[in-house]
């Protein structure tokens, strides 16, 4: 349980970090390290150089951009969990972040680190997919953006280039009478999810679904949206039977992952149930809010 | 490949600055135990699952096995050795753990107590749920959770009582 030797560098800027990364294919960036350090302890990861981006000030922020909230990649999950702007503008994140690991891992773990790590069971990639987040990264001194739906290529695999450093995530802010829901099943609260669902809805003054986003995590190698269910539910009352039919149909063609804890059949079945719960929670949440104006 | 095998760093532990010459791969946990002799930080799973190695980094509980010592330069690190008010004395939280017997084998205890200190600093009147949530990342394999929760509730009650008495005087 001891990491192999490595050289440690602590660059002051993102460009400097990217230069080092570009010049050494065995180098790895370290953000919160809550996945990388245990991987190194078990020698499943053996970077020969560790580029610590924890002290790069330009990577830690939560910024109101009107139609979006932008979060710096090095922002600690703990800071995001306690941020009033985030709670007001991105209530789905506020609801889901307490599900990430434990308080002690959220104290170090970062928003960008979890997204770049792309664990299939991680909450932040699921939230990025559900809310159509836009990710920004730096590579070769150039800033690039990529949609979350184009970013997650599979388990622990992303579209980030070898010399790329994720710099931030922009989440769209929904206006109007919105509500959010999140549900997850795991062996113990805060352990890795066997399945997770996130939902955000906007209701019209009559309580009908005006807009809905439903995301599923930990079921396939990357989080995904139930797009077919979303289009069926818009304009409808979100009653239990209709929601269940829609999410079941949308999950019919998915090939879920298999592991000793959860079979593909179980994952498909529980994902439908969790999606229905998340939508019911989101609907109830929205109904408590005053009508849109 | 050229190895810069060791690094000189300064760590601030329990208010004292220590100059160290260590390998970058040394975790904060191993550094505290082996270089500084602070054996109260316990090495349990060494991959971030058990919570026995919890220390406070700038007052916030973190797993010391999940960061390298070189990363902690400039941070205020608090271990169980640093929370007693004086030699031979116990903190109110430690007292409460003794009185309610909030331990059996003691392996998880330093981490539980540090986590409780951080909780009570941030939230002087925690509910039972707040307490359970705060220690949810710390595994007690004797499963003595009931007394641990009781200890933290007792400490909270005493500390808030002490504050009230001070305010009244």
Interface residues (C-beta under 8 A of the other chain):
Chain A: X1 X2 X3 X4 X5 X6 X7 X8 X30 X33 X34 X37 X38 X40 X41 X42 X48 X50 X52 X54 X78 X101 X102 X103 X104 X105 X107 X108 X189 X190
Chain B: X1 X3 X4 X5 X7 X23 X24 X25 X27 X30 X45 X46 X47 X48 X51 X54 X57 X60 X61 X62 X63 X65 X66 X67 X68 X70 X71 X115 X133 X134 X136 X137
